[in-house]
Amino acid sequence: MTKAGLLLLAILGGLVAGLLGCAAGNEAPGSPTMAKIRERGRLVCAVDGAVPGFSTVGPGGAFVGIDADFCRAVAAAVLGDPRKVDFRPVTAGERFVALSSGEVDLISISSTHTLSRDAVGGNALSFGPVFFYDGQGVMVPKASGVRSLRQLAGKPICVESGTNTELNLADRMREMGVAYQPLRFQSGEQAYPAYEQGRCAAITSDSSLLAAKRSGFKEPAAHVLLPELLSKEPSAKVTIQADPAWADAVRWVTHTLVQAEESGLTQANVEARLAAARRDPSQAEARRFLGIEGDFGRQLGLPADFTVRVVKAVGHYGELFERHLGRATPLGLERGLNRLWSSGGLHIAPPFR
């Protein structure tokens, strides 16, 4: 064959391979973040580190809480081991800078999804699905007799600076025509002790965080949350906007936790359910979700069985909630909007197909 003929065959071969690759659509685009995590052998995950139920250092020195367990779920999906996490405590004001600078791979802190944060012209952040539905509340000493926001007129209110919390408080008080004194702090570690010491008449944050902090007070019952909510606070996990493949992987870890609960897959039964699905080809939906059929993991740059790894590591969403935040914990939170859609809540996962 002539050189021209060989060259033509090579070009045609390349075109066919390219067309087949496009048709298959199976390969995930490269993720520099996932490549860095795998090279490092560790996920670097930002947590608050001082919010009971969400992330604190436990008696044995390990981080505990629903946010800490989410980091473990991602590590299990990407690295196959939930223990391969370096937890990086950061303040609310530091979290986005830590992410954009590459200091951390993922923010697993209550971070409200807003337009200004999501927009390309904002912080260049990528928000996952809502992980926790909340609303901003206000806590006061029970003995103060304050039972409404209007009764805080002219009084100092503790708030973390540089957060939506600060803006929401200002907006609501302006709407009501109520003057107040914002007492700003850089972090919760500064704000809550100041509140306990009586330096402010009230403190405001997400209601779940107020309940979490109250559980660690000397006298939790001496403090109450006002009935009014200042805002809606749908919080999500956050990655950088410049790496959409990484954002997709984190997004579908969240969906995995929700779908696992809907499917009745628990940390205790996932192995047995996996074995049953392998034996029974008729379990089409289960086989797709568990990675027995299809190549959904590969499309995300994850192993085929990433969902199994996640559930084995931390359980499903309901297990996480009850273990760290539910009625049997010091926080004693009701699931409320954080129930599944089929139980009157807002959590729903898109189909795994």
SERO-4910 file (N, C-alpha, C, O; in steps of 0.05 Angstrom, whole numbers):
BEGIN
 pado doro    nc1    nc2    nc3   cac1   cac2   cac3    cc1    cc2    cc3    oc1    oc2    oc3
  Met    A     17    -24      0      0      0      0     18     25      0     39     25     13
  Thr    A     10     45    -14     25     70    -16     25     85     11      8     80     28
  Lys    A     43    104     14     43    120     38     18    137     40      7    140     62
  Ala    A      8    146     17    -17    161     18    -41    144     27    -58    153     42
  Gly    A    -40    118     19    -61    100     27    -60     95     57    -81     94     71
  Leu    A    -36     91     68    -32     86     97    -41    110    113    -54    107    134
  Leu    A    -34    134    102    -42    158    116    -73    161    117    -84    169    137
  Leu    A    -85    154     94   -115    155     93   -128    136    113   -147    143    126
  Leu    A   -116    111    115   -127     92    134   -124    101    162   -142     98    179
  Ala    A   -101    114    168    -97    124    196   -117    145    203   -128    146    225
  Ile    A   -122    163    183   -141    185    188   -169    173    192   -184    182    210
  Leu    A   -177    155    175   -203    142    177   -206    127    204   -227    129    217
  Gly    A   -185    113    212   -186     99    237   -190    118    260   -205    112    279
  Gly    A   -176    140    259   -179    160    281   -207    171    282   -218    175    303
  Leu    A   -218    176    258   -246    187    257   -266    167    268   -284    175    283
  Val    A   -263    142    261   -281    121    271   -279    118    301   -299    117    315
  Ala    A   -254    118    311   -251    116    340   -263    139    354   -276    136    375
  Gly    A   -259    163    342   -271    187    355   -301    186    355   -314    193    375
  Leu    A   -313    177    333   -342    175    331   -353    155    351   -374    159    364
  Leu    A   -339    132    353   -348    111    373   -346    122    401   -364    117    417
  Gly    A   -325    137    407   -322    148    433   -344    167    440   -355    167    462
  Cys    A   -351    184    420   -373    204    424   -399    189    428   -415    197    445
  Ala    A   -403    168    412   -429    154    414   -432    140    441   -453    140    453
  Ala    A   -410    129    450   -411    116    476   -416    135    499   -432    130    516
  Gly    A   -403    158    497   -408    179    518   -402    169    546   -414    179    565
  Asn    A   -383    150    549   -379    138    575   -357    151    591   -357    148    616
  Glu    A   -339    164    578   -316    174    593   -322    201    607   -332    219    594
  Ala    A   -315    202    632   -318    227    646   -295    246    638   -273    237    634
  Pro    A   -301    272    635   -280    291    629   -260    290    652   -267    285    675
  Gly    A   -235    297    646   -214    296    667   -220    316    689   -229    338    684
  Ser    A   -215    308    714   -219    326    737   -192    330    750   -181    311    761
  Pro    A   -181    354    748   -156    359    761   -157    356    792   -137    348    804
  Thr    A   -180    361    803   -183    358    832   -182    328    840   -167    321    859
  Met    A   -197    311    825   -196    283    832   -168    271    826   -159    254    841
  Ala    A   -155    281    805   -128    271    800   -109    279    823    -93    262    831
  Lys    A   -112    303    834    -96    312    856   -101    295    881    -83    288    896
  Ile    A   -127    290    886   -135    274    909   -123    246    908   -113    236    928
  Arg    A   -125    234    884   -114    206    881    -84    206    883    -72    187    894
  Glu    A    -71    226    872    -42    227    874    -33    231    904    -14    219    913
  Arg    A    -48    247    918    -42    253    946    -50    229    964    -38    224    984
  Gly    A    -70    215    955    -81    192    970    -98    201    994   -103    185   1012
  Arg    A   -107    226    994   -123    237   1016   -142    258   1004   -135    272    985
  Leu    A   -166    260   1016   -185    281   1010   -181    303   1032   -181    296   1056
  Val    A   -177    327   1024   -175    349   1043   -202    363   1045   -211    376   1025
  Cys    A   -215    361   1067   -243    369   1070   -247    391   1091   -238    387   1114
  Ala    A   -258    413   1084   -262    435   1102   -287    430   1119   -309    424   1109
  Val    A   -284    432   1146   -306    430   1164   -304    453   1184   -284    466   1186
  Asp    A   -326    457   1199   -325    478   1219   -308    469   1243   -291    483   1253
  Gly    A   -314    444   1252   -299    433   1274   -308    439   1301   -297    429   1321
  Ala    A   -328    457   1304   -337    465   1331   -367    467   1333   -377    481   1350
  Val    A   -381    451   1316   -411    452   1317   -420    423   1323   -420    406   1305
  Pro    A   -430    418   1348   -439    391   1354   -461    382   1335   -478    397   1327
  Gly    A   -458    356   1328   -477    344   1309   -468    347   1280   -475    331   1263
  Phe    A   -453    368   1274   -444    373   1247   -414    366   1244   -407    350   1227
  Ser    A   -398    378   1260   -369    370   1260   -356    380   1285   -354    404   1290
  Thr    A   -347    361   1301   -331    367   1325   -310    345   1328   -312    324   1315
  Val    A   -291    350   1345   -271    329   1351   -282    312   1374   -287    323   1395
  Gly    A   -284    286   1369   -295    268   1389   -275    261   1411   -252    269   1409
  Pro    A   -284    245   1430   -266    237   1453   -241    223   1443   -220    226   1456
  Gly    A   -242    208   1422   -218    194   1412   -201    210   1394   -181    200   1384
  Gly    A   -208    235   1390   -192    252   1372   -201    253   1343   -190    268   1327
  Ala    A   -221    236   1336   -231    235   1309   -254    255   1306   -269    260   1325
  Phe    A   -257    266   1282   -279    285   1277   -305    269   1275   -306    247   1262
  Val    A   -326    279   1287   -352    266   1286   -373    287   1277   -369    311   1280
  Gly    A   -396    277   1266   -417    295   1258   -425    289   1229   -411    275   1215
  Ile    A   -448    300   1221   -459    294   1195   -442    306   1173   -439    293   1152
  Asp    A   -430    329   1177   -412    341   1157   -386    325   1155   -376    321   1133
  Ala    A   -376    315   1177   -352    299   1177   -357    273   1162   -340    263   1147
  Asp    A   -380    261   1167   -386    236   1154   -390    239   1124   -385    221   1108
  Phe    A   -400    263   1115   -402    267   1086   -374    267   1074   -370    256   1052
  Cys    A   -354    279   1087   -327    277   1077   -318    248   1074   -305    241   1054
  Arg    A   -325    232   1093   -318    203   1092   -332    189   1069   -320    172   1056
  Ala    A   -357    197   1064   -371    185   1041   -357    191   1015   -355    174    998
  Val    A   -348    216   1012   -334    224    987   -308    209    985   -300    200    963
  Ala    A   -293    207   1007   -268    193   1007   -272    163    999   -256    152    985
  Ala    A   -293    151   1009   -300    124   1003   -305    121    973   -296    102    960
  Ala    A   -320    140    961   -326    139    933   -302    143    915   -299    129    895
  Val    A   -284    161    922   -262    168    905   -237    150    910   -224    141    892
  Leu    A   -232    145    936   -208    131    944   -212    102    954   -194     87    958
  Gly    A   -238     95    958   -244     68    967   -240     64    997   -241     42   1007
  Asp    A   -235     86   1012   -230     84   1040   -240    109   1055   -229    131   1050
  Pro    A   -260    107   1072   -271    131   1085   -251    143   1105   -256    165   1115
  Arg    A   -230    129   1112   -211    139   1131   -191    158   1118   -176    172   1133
  Lys    A   -190    159   1092   -170    175   1079   -179    204   1075   -182    214   1053
  Val    A   -184    217   1098   -193    245   1098   -175    261   1116   -169    253   1139
  Asp    A   -166    284   1107   -153    304   1125   -174    326   1130   -181    340   1111
  Phe    A   -183    328   1154   -203    348   1161   -189    375   1167   -169    376   1181
  Arg    A   -199    396   1154   -187    422   1157   -208    441   1169   -225    451   1154
  Pro    A   -207    447   1195   -226    466   1207   -221    494   1197   -198    504   1197
  Val    A   -242    507   1187   -240    534   1178   -265    550   1188   -285    538   1194
  Thr    A   -263    576   1189   -285    592   1198   -303    598   1174   -296    593   1151
  Ala    A   -327    609   1179   -345    616   1158   -333    636   1139   -337    635   1114
  Gly    A   -317    654   1150   -304    674   1133   -281    664   1116   -274    676   1096
  Glu    A   -269    642   1125   -246    631   1112   -252    609   1091   -236    604   1073
  Arg    A   -276    597   1092   -282    573   1077   -279    576   1047   -266    559   1034
  Phe    A   -289    598   1036   -289    601   1007   -261    608    997   -253    599    975
  Val    A   -246    622   1012   -218    629   1005   -201    603   1006   -185    599    988
  Ala    A   -206    586   1026   -192    561   1028   -197    543   1004   -179    529    994
  Leu    A   -222    544    994   -229    528    970   -216    539    945   -204    525    929
  Ser    A   -220    565    941   -210    577    916   -179    576    914   -168    576    892
  Ser    A   -166    576    937   -136    576    937   -125    548    933   -101    544    929
  Gly    A   -143    527    935   -134    500    932   -125    487    958   -115    465    959
  Glu    A   -129    502    980   -121    491   1007   -138    467   1014   -129    449   1027
  Val    A   -164    468   1006   -182    445   1010   -195    437    984   -195    453    965
  Asp    A   -204    412    983   -217    401    959   -247    405    959   -260    406    938
  Leu    A   -259    408    983   -288    407    986   -295    422   1012   -281    420   1032
  Ile    A   -317    437   1011   -328    449   1035   -351    433   1045   -372    431   1031
  Ser    A   -349    422   1068   -371    407   1081   -379    421   1106   -377    411   1128
  Ile    A   -388    446   1102   -398    463   1124   -425    474   1114   -430    476   1090
  Ser    A   -442    481   1133   -468    493   1125   -463    518   1109   -454    538   1119
  Ser    A   -468    516   1083   -463    538   1064   -488    542   1048   -495    525   1031
  Thr    A   -501    565   1052   -526    570   1038   -522    575   1009   -504    591   1001
  His    A   -538    562    992   -536    565    963   -551    591    956   -575    593    959
  Thr    A   -536    611    946   -548    636    938   -539    643    909   -519    632    899
  Leu    A   -553    661    897   -546    669    869   -518    681    868   -502    674    851
  Ser    A   -512    700    886   -487    714    885   -463    695    889   -442    700    878
  Arg    A   -467    675    905   -445    656    909   -442    636    886   -420    627    880
  Asp    A   -464    631    872   -464    611    851   -455    623    824   -444    609    808
  Ala    A   -461    649    820   -455    661    794   -426    661    788   -409    662    806
  Val    A   -420    661    762   -392    661    753   -377    686    763   -354    685    769
  Gly    A   -392    708    764   -379    733    773   -377    735    803   -367    755    813
  Gly    A   -387    715    818   -385    716    847   -360    703    857   -337    712    851
  Asn    A   -363    681    872   -340    668    884   -331    644    867   -313    629    876
  Ala    A   -343    640    844   -335    618    826   -338    591    841   -320    574    840
  Leu    A   -361    588    854   -367    564    870   -386    547    855   -402    556    838
  Ser    A   -386    521    861   -405    502    850   -419    488    873   -406    475    889
  Phe    A   -445    492    875   -461    481    897   -473    454    889   -484    452    866
  Gly    A   -472    435    906   -486    410    902   -515    412    908   -525    434    912
  Pro    A   -530    389    908   -558    389    916   -560    398    945   -541    397    961
  Val    A   -583    408    953   -587    416    981   -583    392    999   -595    371    995
  Phe    A   -565    395   1018   -559    373   1037   -575    376   1062   -582    356   1075
  Phe    A   -580    401   1070   -595    406   1095   -612    431   1092   -602    452   1086
  Tyr    A   -638    427   1097   -657    450   1095   -659    462   1123   -665    449   1143
  Asp    A   -655    488   1124   -654    502   1149   -666    530   1146   -674    538   1124
  Gly    A   -667    545   1167   -675    573   1167   -661    588   1189   -654    576   1209
  Gln    A   -656    614   1185   -641    629   1205   -659    636   1228   -682    645   1224
  Gly    A   -649    631   1252   -664    637   1276   -649    656   1295   -627    665   1288
  Val    A   -662    661   1317   -650    679   1338   -653    665   1365   -675    656   1371
  Met    A   -632    664   1380   -633    652   1407   -629    674   1428   -613    692   1425
  Val    A   -644    672   1449   -643    691   1472   -643    676   1498   -652    653   1499
  Pro    A   -633    688   1519   -636    676   1546   -665    675   1554   -680    694   1551
  Lys    A   -674    652   1564   -702    649   1571   -710    669   1592   -733    679   1591
  Ala    A   -692    675   1610   -699    694   1632   -702    723   1622   -713    739   1637
  Ser    A   -694    728   1598   -696    756   1588   -724    764   1583   -731    788   1583
  Gly    A   -742    745   1578   -770    751   1572   -774    759   1543   -797    764   1535
  Val    A   -753    761   1527   -756    768   1499   -768    745   1484   -758    722   1486
  Arg    A   -790    750   1470   -803    729   1455   -809    736   1426   -823    722   1412
  Ser    A   -799    759   1417   -802    767   1389   -779    785   1381   -765    797   1398
  Leu    A   -775    788   1355   -753    804   1345   -756    834   1353   -737    847   1359
  Arg    A   -781    843   1353   -786    871   1359   -777    878   1387   -769    901   1393
  Gln    A   -776    859   1405   -768    864   1432   -737    867   1435   -727    874   1456
  Leu    A   -723    863   1412   -694    867   1412   -686    895   1402   -663    900   1397
  Ala    A   -706    913   1400   -701    940   1391   -680    953   1409   -683    954   1433
  Gly    A   -659    964   1396   -638    979   1410   -618    961   1425   -600    971   1438
  Lys    A   -621    935   1423   -604    917   1438   -582    905   1420   -585    903   1396
  Pro    A   -560    897   1432   -538    884   1417   -544    855   1410   -554    840   1426
  Ile    A   -539    848   1385   -543    821   1375   -517    810   1364   -505    822   1346
  Cys    A   -508    787   1374   -483    775   1365   -488    762   1338   -508    749   1333
  Val    A   -469    767   1319   -471    756   1293   -443    752   1281   -424    768   1288
  Glu    A   -439    732   1264   -414    727   1251   -412    746   1227   -431    747   1210
  Ser    A   -390    760   1224   -387    779   1202   -380    764   1176   -369    742   1176
  Gly    A   -387    777   1154   -381    766   1128   -398    742   1120   -389    726   1103
  Thr    A   -421    739   1132   -439    716   1126   -466    725   1117   -473    749   1121
  Asn    A   -482    707   1105   -510    713   1099   -525    720   1124   -545    735   1123
  Thr    A   -517    708   1146   -531    712   1172   -531    742   1178   -552    752   1186
  Glu    A   -509    755   1175   -507    784   1181   -526    799   1162   -539    818   1171
  Leu    A   -526    792   1136   -543    806   1117   -572    802   1122   -588    820   1121
  Asn    A   -580    777   1129   -608    770   1134   -618    785   1158   -641    795   1158
  Leu    A   -602    787   1179   -610    801   1203   -615    831   1196   -635    842   1204
  Ala    A   -597    843   1181   -600    871   1174   -625    875   1157   -639    895   1161
  Asp    A   -630    857   1138   -653    860   1121   -679    859   1137   -697    875   1133
  Arg    A   -681    839   1154   -706    835   1169   -711    858   1188   -734    868   1190
  Met    A   -690    867   1202   -694    889   1221   -702    915   1206   -717    931   1216
  Arg    A   -690    919   1183   -697    943   1167   -726    941   1157   -740    961   1158
  Glu    A   -735    917   1149   -762    914   1140   -782    921   1163   -803    932   1158
  Met    A   -774    914   1187   -792    919   1210   -788    946   1222   -804    955   1239
  Gly    A   -768    961   1212   -762    987   1223   -752    987   1251   -757   1005   1267
  Val    A   -737    966   1258   -727    962   1285   -696    967   1285   -681    954   1271
  Ala    A   -688    986   1301   -659    992   1304   -647    972   1324   -660    965   1343
  Tyr    A   -623    964   1319   -609    945   1336   -579    950   1335   -570    966   1318
  Gln    A   -564    937   1351   -535    940   1351   -521    913   1343   -520    895   1360
  Pro    A   -512    911   1319   -498    886   1311   -471    885   1325   -454    903   1323
  Leu    A   -466    863   1339   -440    858   1352   -427    836   1336   -433    813   1338
  Arg    A   -408    844   1319   -396    827   1299   -372    812   1309   -355    823   1323
  Phe    A   -370    786   1301   -347    769   1308   -338    754   1283   -353    749   1265
  Gln    A   -312    748   1283   -300    734   1260   -308    705   1259   -307    693   1237
  Ser    A   -315    693   1281   -321    664   1282   -341    658   1304   -346    674   1322
  Gly    A   -352    633   1302   -370    624   1323   -356    620   1350   -368    624   1371
  Glu    A   -330    613   1349   -315    609   1373   -313    635   1390   -310    634   1414
  Gln    A   -316    658   1376   -316    684   1390   -345    692   1397   -349    703   1419
  Ala    A   -363    687   1379   -390    697   1383   -406    683   1405   -418    697   1421
  Tyr    A   -404    657   1407   -421    643   1426   -412    647   1455   -429    650   1473
  Pro    A   -386    647   1461   -377    654   1488   -386    683   1496   -394    687   1519
  Ala    A   -385    701   1477   -394    729   1482   -424    729   1489   -432    743   1508
  Tyr    A   -439    713   1475   -468    711   1481   -472    700   1509   -488    710   1525
  Glu    A   -458    678   1515   -461    665   1542   -453    684   1564   -464    683   1586
  Gln    A   -433    701   1559   -424    720   1579   -443    744   1582   -438    761   1599
  Gly    A   -463    746   1565   -483    767   1567   -475    793   1553   -486    814   1559
  Arg    A   -455    791   1535   -447    815   1520   -468    824   1500   -468    847   1491
  Cys    A   -485    805   1492   -507    812   1473   -533    800   1483   -533    780   1497
  Ala    A   -555    812   1475   -581    803   1484   -591    779   1469   -609    765   1478
  Ala    A   -579    774   1445   -587    752   1428   -564    744   1410   -545    759   1406
  Ile    A   -567    721   1398   -548    713   1377   -564    700   1355   -584    687   1359
  Thr    A   -554    704   1330   -569    694   1307   -551    677   1290   -527    683   1286
  Ser    A   -563    656   1279   -549    638   1260   -570    619   1249   -594    622   1255
  Asp    A   -562    599   1234   -581    578   1225   -593    565   1250   -578    560   1269
  Ser    A   -618    559   1249   -631    547   1273   -618    522   1283   -615    517   1307
  Ser    A   -609    505   1263   -596    480   1271   -569    485   1285   -562    471   1304
  Leu    A   -555    506   1277   -530    512   1290   -534    524   1317   -518    519   1336
  Leu    A   -555    540   1320   -562    550   1347   -568    527   1366   -559    527   1389
  Ala    A   -584    508   1356   -590    485   1373   -565    469   1380   -562    459   1402
  Ala    A   -547    467   1360   -522    452   1364   -505    466   1385   -495    452   1404
  Lys    A   -502    492   1383   -485    506   1402   -498    506   1430   -484    504   1450
  Arg    A   -525    509   1431   -539    508   1456   -534    482   1471   -533    482   1496
  Ser    A   -532    460   1457   -528    434   1470   -502    433   1485   -499    416   1503
  Gly    A   -483    450   1479   -458    451   1494   -456    472   1515   -436    474   1529
  Phe    A   -477    487   1519   -478    508   1541   -479    495   1568   -486    471   1571
  Lys    A   -472    510   1588   -473    500   1616   -502    494   1624   -507    474   1637
  Glu    A   -520    511   1615   -549    507   1620   -565    510   1594   -576    531   1589
  Pro    A   -566    489   1578   -580    490   1552   -609    499   1555   -619    514   1538
  Ala    A   -623    490   1576   -651    496   1579   -656    526   1585   -679    535   1585
  Ala    A   -635    541   1592   -638    569   1599   -638    587   1574   -639    612   1576
  His    A   -638    575   1550   -638    590   1526   -660    580   1507   -664    556   1504
  Val    A   -673    598   1493   -695    590   1475   -692    603   1448   -679    625   1445
  Leu    A   -703    590   1427   -703    601   1400   -729    616   1396   -750    605   1402
  Leu    A   -728    640   1385   -752    655   1379   -768    640   1357   -755    627   1340
  Pro    A   -794    643   1356   -810    629   1336   -806    639   1308   -812    625   1289
  Glu    A   -797    664   1305   -794    675   1278   -768    665   1264   -747    662   1276
  Leu    A   -771    660   1238   -748    653   1222   -742    677   1204   -760    689   1193
  Leu    A   -716    684   1201   -708    707   1186   -704    700   1156   -704    718   1140
  Ser    A   -702    675   1150   -695    668   1122   -699    638   1117   -704    623   1136
  Lys    A   -697    630   1092   -694    602   1085   -665    598   1080   -652    614   1067
  Glu    A   -654    575   1089   -626    570   1087   -621    541   1076   -615    523   1091
  Pro    A   -624    538   1050   -617    512   1038   -587    509   1035   -575    522   1018
  Ser    A   -575    492   1051   -545    490   1051   -536    466   1035   -550    445   1034
  Ala    A   -513    469   1022   -503    448   1005   -473    446   1008   -460    463   1020
  Lys    A   -462    424    997   -433    421    996   -422    437    972   -436    440    952
  Val    A   -397    446    975   -387    465    955   -360    456    944   -342    447    958
  Thr    A   -357    459    917   -332    454    904   -326    478    886   -342    497    884
  Ile    A   -303    478    873   -297    500    855   -312    498    829   -316    475    819
  Gln    A   -320    520    818   -335    520    793   -318    512    769   -329    502    749
  Ala    A   -292    515    771   -274    509    749   -270    479    744   -257    472    724
  Asp    A   -280    462    761   -277    433    757   -304    419    758   -312    407    779
  Pro    A   -320    421    736   -347    410    736   -348    380    740   -368    370    750
  Ala    A   -327    366    731   -327    336    735   -326    329    765   -339    310    774
  Trp    A   -310    344    780   -309    340    809   -335    348    822   -344    334    840
  Ala    A   -347    370    813   -373    378    824   -394    356    819   -410    351    837
  Asp    A   -394    344    795   -413    322    789   -409    299    808   -428    287    818
  Ala    A   -384    291    813   -378    268    830   -389    273    859   -402    256    870
  Val    A   -384    297    869   -394    304    896   -424    305    896   -437    297    915
  Arg    A   -436    316    875   -465    319    873   -478    291    874   -498    288    888
  Trp    A   -467    271    860   -479    245    860   -473    228    884   -486    208    889
  Val    A   -454    236    900   -451    224    927   -475    232    944   -486    216    959
  Thr    A   -482    258    943   -506    267    958   -531    252    949   -546    243    965
  His    A   -534    250    922   -558    236    912   -557    207    921   -578    195    926
  Thr    A   -534    195    923   -532    167    932   -543    163    960   -557    144    965
  Leu    A   -536    182    978   -546    180   1006   -576    181   1007   -589    166   1022
  Val    A   -588    198    990   -617    201    990   -630    176    977   -650    165    987
  Gln    A   -620    168    954   -631    145    940   -629    119    956   -647    103    956
  Ala    A   -607    117    971   -603     93    987   -625     91   1008   -636     69   1013
  Glu    A   -632    114   1020   -654    113   1040   -680    106   1027   -695     89   1038
  Glu    A   -686    117   1004   -711    111    990   -712     81    983   -733     69    983
  Ser    A   -689     70    976   -688     41    968   -686     22    992   -687     -2    988
  Gly    A   -684     33   1016   -682     16   1040   -655      4   1043   -652    -16   1058
  Leu    A   -634     15   1030   -607      5   1033   -594     18   1058   -593     43   1060
  Thr    A   -585      2   1076   -572     12   1100   -543      3   1102   -534    -14   1086
  Gln    A   -529     14   1121   -501      6   1125   -500    -24   1133   -481    -37   1127
  Ala    A   -521    -33   1146   -521    -61   1155   -529    -81   1134   -520   -104   1134
  Asn    A   -547    -73   1115   -557    -93   1096   -547    -90   1067   -554   -106   1050
  Val    A   -529    -70   1062   -521    -65   1035   -507    -89   1022   -510    -94    998
  Glu    A   -490   -103   1037   -476   -126   1027   -495   -148   1019   -493   -160    997
  Ala    A   -515   -153   1036   -535   -174   1030   -552   -166   1006   -558   -183    989
  Arg    A   -560   -141   1004   -576   -131    981   -560   -133    955   -571   -138    934
  Leu    A   -534   -127    957   -516   -129    934   -515   -158    924   -516   -162    900
  Ala    A   -511   -177    942   -510   -205    935   -536   -214    922   -535   -229    902
  Ala    A   -558   -205    933   -584   -213    922   -588   -202    894   -599   -216    877
  Ala    A   -580   -177    890   -583   -165    863   -565   -179    843   -572   -181    819
  Arg    A   -542   -188    851   -524   -202    832   -537   -228    824   -533   -237    801
  Arg    A   -551   -241    842   -563   -267    835   -589   -264    818   -596   -283    804
  Asp    A   -601   -241    820   -628   -237    807   -627   -216    786   -629   -192    792
  Pro    A   -624   -224    760   -623   -204    738   -648   -187    735   -647   -167    722
  Ser    A   -670   -196    747   -695   -180    744   -694   -154    761   -711   -137    756
  Gln    A   -676   -152    779   -675   -128    796   -660   -106    781   -638    -97    789
  Ala    A   -672    -96    760   -658    -78    742   -650    -52    756   -627    -43    753
  Glu    A   -668    -40    770   -662    -14    783   -640    -17    804   -622     -1    806
  Ala    A   -642    -38    821   -622    -43    841   -595    -49    829   -575    -39    839
  Arg    A   -595    -64    807   -569    -71    794   -556    -46    783   -531    -44    783
  Arg    A   -572    -27    772   -560     -2    762   -548     14    785   -526     24    784
  Phe    A   -564     17    806   -556     34    829   -531     22    843   -513     37    851
  Leu    A   -529     -4    844   -507    -17    858   -482    -21    840   -462    -32    849
  Gly    A   -484    -13    815   -461    -15    797   -457    -42    784   -436    -47    773
  Ile    A   -477    -59    786   -475    -86    773   -479    -83    743   -466    -97    728
  Glu    A   -497    -66    735   -502    -60    707   -496    -31    701   -497    -14    719
  Gly    A   -491    -25    676   -486      2    668   -458     11    675   -442     -4    686
  Asp    A   -452     36    668   -425     47    673   -427     75    684   -412     93    676
  Phe    A   -447     79    703   -452    106    713   -428    116    729   -422    140    729
  Gly    A   -415     99    744   -391    107    759   -370    118    741   -358    139    746
  Arg    A   -365    104    719   -344    113    700   -350    140    688   -332    156    683
  Gln    A   -375    146    683   -383    172    672   -376    194    692   -373    217    684
  Leu    A   -375    188    718   -368    208    738   -338    207    746   -329    223    762
  Gly    A   -324    189    733   -296    186    741   -293    170    767   -272    173    781
  Leu    A   -313    155    774   -313    139    799   -315    110    793   -322    102    771
  Pro    A   -309     92    812   -312     64    808   -342     56    804   -360     71    812
  Ala    A   -346     34    791   -374     25    785   -390     22    810   -414     27    810
  Asp    A   -377     13    832   -392      8    857   -389     31    877   -390     26    901
  Phe    A   -386     55    867   -383     78    886   -406     81    905   -402     89    928
  Thr    A   -430     74    896   -453     77    914   -452     57    937   -458     63    960
  Val    A   -442     33    931   -439     13    952   -418     22    972   -422     19    996
  Arg    A   -397     33    962   -375     43    980   -386     65    999   -379     66   1022
  Val    A   -402     83    987   -413    105   1003   -431     94   1026   -428    102   1049
  Val    A   -450     76   1019   -469     66   1039   -454     49   1060   -461     51   1084
  Lys    A   -435     33   1051   -420     17   1071   -405     35   1090   -401     28   1114
  Ala    A   -395     58   1080   -379     76   1097   -396     91   1118   -387     93   1141
  Val    A   -419    101   1110   -434    119   1128   -464    113   1130   -477    125   1147
  Gly    A   -475     96   1114   -503     91   1115   -518    110   1096   -505    123   1079
  His    A   -545    111   1098   -560    129   1081   -566    155   1095   -558    159   1118
  Tyr    A   -579    174   1081   -583    201   1092   -598    200   1119   -590    213   1138
  Gly    A   -619    184   1121   -634    182   1146   -617    172   1169   -620    181   1191
  Glu    A   -599    153   1163   -581    143   1184   -562    164   1194   -557    167   1218
  Leu    A   -552    180   1175   -535    202   1182   -549    223   1200   -539    231   1220
  Phe    A   -574    230   1192   -589    250   1206   -595    240   1235   -589    255   1254
  Glu    A   -605    217   1237   -613    207   1264   -588    202   1282   -590    206   1306
  Arg    A   -566    194   1270   -542    188   1285   -530    214   1297   -520    213   1320
  His    A   -532    236   1283   -519    260   1292   -537    283   1301   -529    299   1317
  Leu    A   -561    284   1290   -579    307   1295   -606    300   1306   -619    318   1317
  Gly    A   -614    275   1305   -641    267   1310   -650    268   1339   -635    278   1357
  Arg    A   -674    258   1344   -687    261   1370   -672    248   1393   -674    256   1416
  Ala    A   -656    227   1387   -641    213   1407   -614    226   1413   -599    216   1430
  Thr    A   -608    248   1400   -582    262   1404   -587    287   1422   -610    294   1426
  Pro    A   -565    299   1432   -569    324   1448   -583    346   1432   -595    363   1445
  Leu    A   -581    346   1405   -594    367   1390   -624    363   1389   -639    382   1390
  Gly    A   -632    338   1387   -661    331   1387   -677    343   1364   -700    351   1368
  Leu    A   -665    345   1340   -679    358   1318   -699    338   1305   -693    315   1302
  Glu    A   -722    349   1297   -740    335   1280   -731    337   1251   -718    357   1244
  Arg    A   -736    317   1235   -727    318   1207   -741    339   1191   -729    352   1174
  Gly    A   -767    343   1195   -781    364   1182   -777    363   1152   -783    343   1139
  Leu    A   -768    385   1140   -764    387   1111   -742    368   1102   -739    363   1078
  Asn    A   -726    358   1120   -704    340   1113   -713    311   1111   -696    293   1109
  Arg    A   -739    306   1111   -749    280   1105   -748    275   1075   -744    294   1060
  Leu    A   -752    250   1067   -754    244   1039   -779    256   1027   -799    261   1042
  Trp    A   -779    261   1001   -803    271    988   -827    254    991   -849    263    993
  Ser    A   -822    228    993   -844    209    997   -856    209   1025   -876    196   1030
  Ser    A   -842    223   1043   -852    225   1071   -859    254   1079   -860    261   1102
  Gly    A   -863    271   1058   -871    298   1064   -848    318   1065   -852    341   1072
  Gly    A   -823    309   1060   -800    326   1060   -793    336   1032   -808    333   1014
  Leu    A   -769    347   1030   -759    358   1005   -737    343    992   -729    349    969
  His    A   -726    322   1005   -704    308    993   -713    288    972   -730    271    977
  Ile    A   -702    291    948   -708    273    926   -683    270    909   -668    289    904
  Ala    A   -677    246    900   -654    241    882   -663    236    854   -683    222    850
  Pro    A   -649    247    834   -656    241    806   -651    211    801   -636    198    816
  Pro    A   -663    201    779   -659    172    773   -630    166    767   -616    181    754
  Phe    A   -621    143    776   -595    132    769   -598    116    744   -600     91    745
  Arg    A   -599    129    721   -602    115    696   -589    132    674   -590    124    650
***
